[in-house]
Each structure stands twice: as structure tokens, then as C-alpha cells.
Amino acid sequence: MQAKKVSILIPLYNAEKYIEDTIKSALEQTYDNIEIIVVDDSSTDKSYEIAKKYESLNVIVVQQKNKGPGAARNTAFELSSGEYIQYLDADDLLDPTKIEKQMAIFSRLGDEIFVFGRLGIFYKSISNVRFHTAKYFKNYNDSIDFLADYWGYGGMIQIASCLIPRKTIMGIGKWNEELILNEDGEFISRLVKSSKKIIYLEESTIYYRKDNIYSLNSQRTRKHYKSLLASFDLYTQLVSNNLNNDKLVLALAKLYTRQIYNMYPKYEDLRFIAQKKLFELGFKGPLPEGHTYFAIAVYIMGAEKALKLREFIKSIKK
């Protein structure tokens, strides 16, 4: 009997330096029943032409009007036929055994689980990789407990580290195409909420490239902060029936608090919106978050005075 098919979905935009290595890492999987769907989001470099060289019976390469990574992932999903979905950004790499090891977990535990693996972060070459660790990189029997830790620690799960049953995605809906930042965190949170168990499989590895100059995470404009705040609002809606959980509410408050600090002294209107959300969650103001000295200053002086002090210290250091 043939193994279940896994679809590897790659959104592509201006990644001509990386896309060839990314596709090769997908083709080199030890799990043998795969298809690869590459959706180019109207790249302005040679990304599409490079990807096209790999087109074959199990590699589909298409181009669409520029709509953003979420829309490219949605298009790839619609074109795919696999029973399991592996998302892969166009500059990241899969370890050869990544899919095989995670498929073995689904075979053993069934599909009502959320599985993610080890994250290796590298610059230029995976010969200089460092492995990311976090307190929530462990198994959970309750999705709300996981979300409280994931959000509370300001966590990151790279979408490529997951392997997802197709029926789970059908159940939670598409990627949110309105979000331009943290669309992955919002999608992952929905996946987690719909799962009965969370499994961290350290033996399965992906490699996350940090030298891509096109990364949105390094371009925090007003639009990006609005997207972050919108994603946090969606988090709150997602767990609206669980807001009697103090740890979960505290985690949400920490998310808003961090962005209030990050946006200062710009975007006063957005900071006001975030502070209003804190009030709705039952908090009088931003929490003592951040590096130790700053957190102590917030605790003693209050957030506004601590932020002004922080900016003053920055100014005299210049």
C-alpha cells in the first residue's frame, strides 16, 4: 500500500539566492510520497525562472498576482492533493528526515494532534547553525496550556517545523490574507486550539535562514504594528470561552504590553488602542516586561515614566 501523500507548499517572492536550495531540500526528503507546489507571488527577480527549472510530475510551479505570503500559501493549498501539508518558506531548508519522522508520529498517535520540531537558525550556511530553545518546546495534553506559554513567552514557532493533516486545515480555515505580520502566529494558534495534544519532536529539524533582507520582521512600520495588534485581537476571539483562565489572560496582556513598549515613542494612537485592550482584559496598564532594569523601572515608576527614561538614556548614548 502506498504511503500517504505529503504536499510541500512554498510561497515564493524575490528569493532567487535561496529558492534552489529550498527546493532541493524538499526533493531530498527520505519520505518518498511527496509533491511540491511553488507559488510565485510576482517576484521581480529571477525566482520564478529558477523554480521553473525544477518543474516535473511532482513539482508544480505557478505564478500569481502579488497578494502576499498568506495568499500564496492559500493558492498552493488549493492546488495541492496531499493528505498532509508541509509549509516551507522560500529561503528555509528541511532536514532530509524531517517529514518521515513526523509522519511516523501521526501513524502512531492519529491526526488530532499538533506536531512541531526543532528549529535551527543559521546565517549564510547551515554549517553555522544554532538551535533555538524555548520553555514551551515540550509536549502538552491541553491546547490552552500551550497557548498560554506560547503567547506568554512571546514565542516563535516556524511554520515549516510543523506537519499538518489536511483535514485540520480544512477545519480551521485559510491563512488570514489581511495580516502582513504574525500571520503565521495567528494560523498556528488556530491549529493548536483545534488539537487535542501538542507534540514536540526534537528529532525532526528545519533550518530557518536569518540573512534574508526581505524579511518583514525587520520592517516594523505602522502597518506592521496594526497587523500585530489585529492578530492579538484574533487570539482573544479564538479563546473567548477560556478567558476565566488567569494564566491565559496574563499571556494576552503581555503580548499587548510588549508592543506598547516597542511602538514608543511613535504611533501614540496604536499604543492607546493596545492600552484599551489591556483595560478590557482587566489590567490598569502595561506590565513590567522586558529586560530586568527596564521591568524594575516600570514597576517603580510606571510605564510612561520608564519609557521616557529609556528614551533619554538612548539619546545620551548616541
C-alpha positions in Angstrom: 0.0 0.0 0.0 1.4 3.4 -1.0 2.3 5.8 1.8 0.0 8.8 2.3 1.0 11.9 0.3 2.6 15.0 1.8 2.3 18.3 -0.1 5.2 20.7 0.4 3.9 24.2 -0.2 6.4 27.0 -1.0 5.3 30.7 -1.3 8.0 32.5 -3.3 8.8 36.1 -3.6 12.2 37.6 -4.6 14.3 34.7 -3.2 16.5 34.0 -6.2 19.5 33.4 -4.0 17.8 30.8 -1.9 14.9 29.0 -3.8 17.1 26.4 -5.5 18.5 25.1 -2.1 15.0 25.2 -0.7 13.5 23.1 -3.5 16.5 20.7 -3.3 15.9 20.2 0.5 12.3 19.3 -0.3 13.3 16.9 -3.1 15.8 15.2 -0.8 13.2 14.1 1.8 13.6 10.4 2.8 9.8 10.2 2.8 9.0 9.2 -0.7 5.4 10.2 -1.5 5.6 13.9 -1.8 4.5 16.7 -4.2 5.9 20.2 -4.2 3.8 23.3 -5.1 5.6 26.6 -5.6 3.5 29.7 -5.9 5.5 32.8 -7.1 3.9 36.0 -5.8 5.0 38.1 -8.8 8.7 38.2 -8.0 10.7 41.0 -9.6 13.9 39.0 -9.7 14.7 35.6 -11.3 13.0 33.5 -8.6 10.2 32.2 -10.8 12.6 31.2 -13.7 14.8 29.3 -11.3 11.9 27.5 -9.7 10.5 26.6 -13.1 13.7 24.6 -13.9 12.5 22.0 -11.3 9.0 21.6 -12.6 8.1 17.9 -13.1 5.3 15.4 -12.5 5.6 16.0 -8.7 6.8 19.7 -8.8 4.2 22.3 -9.8 5.3 25.9 -10.2 2.8 28.7 -10.8 2.7 32.5 -10.7 0.1 34.8 -9.3 -0.6 38.5 -8.9 1.2 39.9 -5.9 -1.1 39.4 -2.9 1.3 38.5 0.0 2.6 35.2 1.6 -0.7 34.2 3.1 -2.5 34.4 -0.2 0.4 32.4 -1.9 0.0 29.7 0.7 -3.7 29.6 0.2 -3.2 29.2 -3.5 -0.7 26.4 -3.0 -3.1 24.6 -0.7 -5.9 24.8 -3.3 -3.5 23.3 -5.9 -2.3 20.5 -3.6 -3.6 17.0 -3.2 -1.7 15.6 -0.2 -3.3 14.3 2.9 -0.6 16.2 5.0 0.7 19.6 4.4 4.3 20.9 4.9 4.6 24.7 4.6 8.1 25.8 3.7 9.3 29.4 3.2 11.4 30.0 0.1 14.6 30.7 2.0 14.4 27.9 4.6 15.5 24.3 4.5 14.2 20.9 5.6 16.4 18.3 7.2 16.2 15.2 4.9 14.3 13.1 7.5 12.0 15.8 8.8 8.8 14.6 7.1 9.5 10.9 7.6 9.9 11.4 11.4 6.8 13.5 11.8 4.7 11.2 9.7 5.7 8.3 12.0 4.2 10.3 14.9 0.9 10.7 13.1 0.9 7.0 12.3 1.3 6.2 16.0 -1.0 8.9 17.6 -3.5 9.8 14.9 -4.3 13.1 13.3 -5.9 15.1 16.2 -2.5 16.4 17.3 -0.3 19.4 16.6 3.3 18.4 15.8 6.3 20.7 15.6 10.0 20.0 15.6 13.4 21.5 16.3 14.4 24.9 14.8 17.9 25.5 13.6 18.7 29.2 12.9 21.5 30.0 10.5 23.2 32.8 8.7 24.6 32.1 5.2 25.3 28.4 5.8 23.8 25.7 8.0 27.3 24.8 9.0 27.0 27.7 11.4 23.6 26.7 12.9 22.4 27.4 16.4 19.3 25.6 17.7 16.5 27.6 19.2 15.1 26.5 22.5 12.0 27.7 24.4 10.2 26.7 27.6 7.2 25.6 25.5 9.2 23.2 23.4 7.7 20.2 25.0 4.5 18.0 24.9 1.2 19.3 26.2 -2.1 17.5 26.9 -4.1 20.7 26.7 -4.0 23.3 23.9 -4.9 26.2 26.2 -2.0 25.5 28.5 0.3 25.5 25.4 -1.2 28.8 24.1 -0.7 30.4 27.5 3.0 29.6 27.4 3.4 30.2 23.7 1.9 33.7 23.9 3.2 34.5 27.4 6.8 33.9 26.5 6.4 35.9 23.2 7.2 32.7 21.4 8.0 31.7 17.9 7.2 28.5 16.1 8.4 28.5 12.5 5.6 27.2 10.3 8.0 24.8 8.5 8.7 23.0 11.7 5.1 21.7 11.7 3.4 19.0 9.6 -0.3 19.4 9.4 -3.2 17.0 8.4 -5.1 18.4 5.5 -8.4 17.9 7.3 -7.2 20.1 10.2 -6.6 23.0 7.8 -10.0 22.4 6.3 -11.5 22.6 9.7 -9.8 25.9 10.8 -9.9 27.8 7.5 -7.4 29.5 5.3 -4.5 31.8 6.1 -5.6 35.3 7.0 -4.6 37.3 4.0 -5.3 40.7 5.7 -2.4 40.2 8.1 1.0 41.3 6.9 2.9 40.4 10.1 2.3 37.5 12.5 0.0 35.8 10.0 1.9 32.6 10.9 1.4 33.0 14.6 -2.3 33.5 14.1 -2.6 30.5 11.8 -0.5 28.3 14.2 -2.7 29.4 17.2 -5.8 28.2 15.3 -4.1 24.9 14.6 -3.1 24.4 18.2 -6.6 25.3 19.5 -8.2 22.7 17.3 -5.8 19.9 18.5 -6.1 17.5 21.4 -2.4 17.2 22.1 0.7 19.1 21.3 3.8 17.1 20.4 7.3 18.5 20.2 9.5 16.2 18.2 13.1 17.3 18.7 14.4 14.6 16.3 12.8 16.4 13.3 14.6 19.6 12.2 14.1 22.6 9.9 16.7 25.3 9.2 15.5 28.9 9.4 17.5 31.5 7.5 18.1 34.9 9.1 20.0 36.7 6.4 17.1 37.4 4.1 16.9 41.1 3.6 13.3 40.8 2.5 12.1 39.6 5.9 9.1 41.6 7.1 10.1 41.1 10.7 12.9 43.7 10.2 10.5 46.3 8.8 8.2 47.5 11.6 6.1 50.2 10.1 2.6 51.4 11.3 1.0 48.7 9.0 3.1 46.0 10.7 2.1 47.1 14.2 -1.5 47.3 13.2 -1.2 43.8 11.8 0.3 42.6 15.1 -2.5 44.2 17.2 -5.1 42.7 14.8 -3.6 39.3 15.3 -3.7 39.6 19.1 -7.4 40.6 18.8 -7.9 37.3 16.8 -6.1 35.4 19.6 -8.5 36.9 22.1 -11.5 35.9 19.9 -10.0 32.4 19.5 -10.0 31.8 23.3 -13.1 33.8 24.2 -14.6 30.9 26.0 -11.4 30.5 28.1 -10.9 34.0 29.5 -11.5 32.7 33.0 -8.0 31.2 32.8 -5.8 33.7 34.6 -2.6 32.4 33.0 -4.1 32.8 29.5 -5.3 36.3 30.2 -1.9 37.3 31.5 -0.3 35.9 28.4 -2.6 38.1 26.2 -1.8 41.1 28.4 1.9 40.5 27.9 1.5 40.5 24.1 -0.1 43.9 24.1 2.4 45.2 26.7 5.4 44.3 24.6 4.0 46.2 21.6 3.2 49.3 23.6 6.9 49.3 24.6 8.1 48.6 21.1 5.9 51.3 19.5 7.1 54.0 21.9 7.6 56.9 21.2 5.9 56.5 17.8 2.3 55.6 17.0 0.6 57.1 20.0 -2.9 56.2 18.6 -1.9 52.5 18.3 -0.4 52.5 21.8 -3.7 53.9 23.0 -5.6 51.1 21.3 -3.3 48.5 22.9 -3.7 50.0 26.4 -7.5 49.9 25.9 -7.2 46.2 25.2 -5.2 45.8 28.4 -8.0 47.5 30.3 -10.6 45.2 28.7 -8.5 42.2 29.9 -8.6 43.6 33.5 -5.3 45.4 33.7 -4.8 49.0 34.6 -1.7 49.5 32.4 1.3 47.9 30.8 3.0 45.2 32.8 6.7 45.2 34.0 8.0 43.4 30.9 11.4 43.5 29.1 15.0 43.5 30.3 15.5 43.4 34.1 16.3 47.0 34.7 13.5 48.3 32.5 11.0 45.9 34.2 12.1 47.2 37.6 11.7 50.8 36.4 8.2 50.1 35.1 7.3 48.5 38.5 8.6 51.5 40.4 7.9 54.5 38.1 5.0 53.3 35.9 5.2 52.5 32.2 5.1 56.1 30.8 7.9 57.4 33.0 10.0 54.3 32.5 9.7 54.7 28.7 10.7 58.3 28.8 13.7 57.4 30.9 14.6 54.7 28.4 14.5 57.1 25.5 16.5 59.7 27.5 19.2 57.1 28.2 19.2 56.1 24.5 19.7 59.8 23.5 22.7 60.4 25.7 24.4 57.2 24.5 24.3 58.4 20.8 
